[in-house]
Structure formats: C-alpha cells, structure tokens
Amino acid sequence: MNYLTSMDSVLEKIEKGAFLTVKNGSRINTMTIGWATFGIIWRKPILMVAVRPTRYTFSIIDTADTFTVSVPSADMSKELEFCGTKSGRDFDKLKECGLKTLKAKKAGSPVIDVPGDHFECRIVFKTAMTPETLVKDYEYLYPHRDFHTLYFGEIADRYEIN
C-alpha cells in the first residue's frame, strides 16, 4: 500500500486533532496531537510526531518501540480536547472518554477504535530539540522552554476503519 496517498486530507484532519497512542509494558496512554510530518526518509515511509518531555506520554514513548496515530473521520472534539488537556498521570483518559482500543496489526501499541485513518509505526529515531537548533522566531511556541522530542516512526501499516 502507498502509505502516503491522500496525505492532504489526513493532515487537515490531524490539525483538528488525532490520537497518539503508546503502550510500553503495562502502561498505555493516548494524547492529542495537532502536528505531524509524513515523508520518505531512509527510503522508508515515515511519520514524525513531537512529544514534550513534560507530558506523561513522554515517559512511555521514550522507551517504547512503537506508537500509533488514529485520525478520526467523525467529530470527536470533546474526546480530543480531554485527551489534549488532561494528563495520563491523573486520569485514565481511555476510560474517561469511553474510548476502546484495538490490537494493532503490526505494532505493539494499540489503535483507538474509531472510524478514520490509522497508522502503526516502529520508532526508528528520536531526537530532542534544543533552543540552539530552533530559529528564534519559533521560540514563542516554547515559553516554558519545554522543547519537544521528535519521534520518527517507520509506517508499518496504514488502514481505514469505517
């Protein structure tokens, strides 16, 4: 399957919010993302996501092997808002939002069981952003100096759930 087909539509939906889900051992968490990058790197289809070290998800993804991104096709603004403003340290976000997961086909992290596009990714590279490598006019995005770590995931599978 061409993993990069119809990316314009997927990126428009991600801007409204998508679920980044990670499982490591018995810990599982989902958070809302509104930024992502798709492309070809190392001759592989790659999905890059950014997670701040201050987020609970960071404590899981930073030692994980996989992540998934579920891009809802229906309005899930309430669930996305909750998962983007509440911490997994304090809430079981899946339970609070009534979200169910499905076992991924190729990744160790599950997908959120919602209609939409689903990406299963194997983490192949990560790098922490530093203020020295960021242009000055973007620093306003980091008033607390909590720069993202970038996770590059090789897309192992992409599919739609209706």
VENTAPE-V556493 format. One record per residue. N is the residue number from 1. RES is the residue in three letters. PSI is psi in degrees with one decimal (999 if undefined). OMEGA is omega in whole degrees, 0 to 359 (NA if undefined). Layout:
N&RES&PSI&OMEGA, N&RES&PSI&OMEGA
This chain:
1&MET&139.5&175, 2&ASN&105.8&186, 3&TYR&-16.2&186, 4&LEU&9.6&178, 5&THR&147.2&178, 6&SER&35.6&181, 7&MET&-29.1&178, 8&ASP&-46.8&180, 9&SER&-43.7&181, 10&VAL&-44.3&181, 11&LEU&-36.4&176, 12&GLU&-40.8&179, 13&LYS&-39.2&180, 14&ILE&-37.0&178, 15&GLU&-30.5&178, 16&LYS&-16.5&178, 17&GLY&139.9&176, 18&ALA&162.0&180, 19&PHE&120.4&171, 20&LEU&119.7&184, 21&THR&136.1&182, 22&VAL&137.7&173, 23&LYS&133.9&177, 24&ASN&111.2&186, 25&GLY&-128.3&179, 26&SER&-5.8&181, 27&ARG&132.9&177, 28&ILE&140.5&177, 29&ASN&150.8&172, 30&THR&146.6&176, 31&MET&161.3&178, 32&THR&135.5&172, 33&ILE&150.8&176, 34&GLY&0.2&179, 35&TRP&142.1&174, 36&ALA&160.3&177, 37&THR&135.5&175, 38&PHE&145.7&175, 39&GLY&-172.2&177, 40&ILE&120.8&175, 41&ILE&141.3&182, 42&TRP&31.3&181, 43&ARG&23.8&182, 44&LYS&151.6&173, 45&PRO&125.2&186, 46&ILE&138.9&171, 47&LEU&120.5&181, 48&MET&131.2&176, 49&VAL&157.0&182, 50&ALA&130.7&180, 51&VAL&129.8&178, 52&ARG&141.9&179, 53&PRO&-18.5&179, 54&THR&-11.1&182, 55&ARG&145.3&178, 56&TYR&-38.0&180, 57&THR&-33.3&180, 58&PHE&-40.4&182, 59&SER&-19.8&179, 60&ILE&-49.2&185, 61&ILE&-28.6&187, 62&ASP&-18.8&176, 63&THR&12.4&180, 64&ALA&165.7&177, 65&ASP&-20.6&186, 66&THR&164.1&167, 67&PHE&162.6&174, 68&THR&154.2&174, 69&VAL&123.6&178, 70&SER&119.4&184, 71&VAL&101.1&184, 72&PRO&142.9&175, 73&SER&-17.9&178, 74&ALA&167.1&178, 75&ASP&115.6&175, 76&MET&35.4&186, 77&SER&-36.7&180, 78&LYS&-45.4&180, 79&GLU&-42.2&179, 80&LEU&-39.2&178, 81&GLU&-45.2&180, 82&PHE&-48.7&183, 83&CYS&-16.0&178, 84&GLY&-11.2&182, 85&THR&-13.2&180, 86&LYS&148.2&183, 87&SER&142.4&173, 88&GLY&-13.4&174, 89&ARG&-32.1&187, 90&ASP&-20.6&185, 91&PHE&147.4&165, 92&ASP&93.3&188, 93&LYS&-35.5&178, 94&LEU&-47.7&181, 95&LYS&-46.8&182, 96&GLU&-35.1&183, 97&CYS&-1.9&182, 98&GLY&27.5&180, 99&LEU&138.9&176, 100&LYS&154.9&177, 101&THR&158.4&173, 102&LEU&144.5&175, 103&LYS&130.5&178, 104&ALA&156.2&180, 105&LYS&-36.3&185, 106&LYS&-12.2&183, 107&ALA&156.5&176, 108&GLY&-18.1&177, 109&SER&139.3&182, 110&PRO&169.0&172, 111&VAL&157.4&175, 112&ILE&132.1&184, 113&ASP&78.1&177, 114&VAL&152.1&174, 115&PRO&136.8&178, 116&GLY&-167.9&179, 117&ASP&139.4&181, 118&HIS&134.1&181, 119&PHE&129.0&176, 120&GLU&126.2&188, 121&CYS&142.3&174, 122&ARG&123.3&182, 123&ILE&120.6&182, 124&VAL&-13.7&180, 125&PHE&145.5&172, 126&LYS&149.5&179, 127&THR&138.2&179, 128&ALA&134.6&175, 129&MET&150.5&175, 130&THR&152.9&180, 131&PRO&-27.3&181, 132&GLU&-23.1&183, 133&THR&3.5&181, 134&LEU&134.0&179, 135&VAL&145.3&186, 136&LYS&-35.9&184, 137&ASP&-0.3&173, 138&TYR&-8.6&184, 139&GLU&-23.5&178, 140&TYR&-21.9&178, 141&LEU&-11.0&184, 142&TYR&61.6&181, 143&PRO&-24.3&180, 144&HIS&7.8&179, 145&ARG&29.1&180, 146&ASP&70.8&184, 147&PHE&143.4&181, 148&HIS&156.9&161, 149&THR&135.2&182, 150&LEU&130.1&180, 151&TYR&120.2&180, 152&PHE&116.7&181, 153&GLY&124.0&173, 154&GLU&124.8&182, 155&ILE&110.5&180, 156&ALA&-28.3&179, 157&ASP&149.0&175, 158&ARG&134.6&179, 159&TYR&166.8&177, 160&GLU&143.8&171, 161&ILE&129.7&180, 162&ASN&999&NA
